[in-house]
Amino acid sequence: MPAERRRAGTPRPEKTCPVCQRPFQWRKKWERNWEQVRYCSDACRRGTPR
């Protein structure tokens, strides 16, 4: 299942982190598993408060 191609100037997909409630955008390293990405960072994944 290839990742969707995006044109320059179009907005990137965005999600909200369940820990810090901040929005975060799609990143190239998450291209293959964007559907499984839940947290914006390793700190939020561990539950460490900011």
Protein Blocks (a to p, Z undefined) as FASTA:
>chain_A
ZZddddehiacdddddfklopacdddfklmmmmmmpmbfbfklmnopaZZ
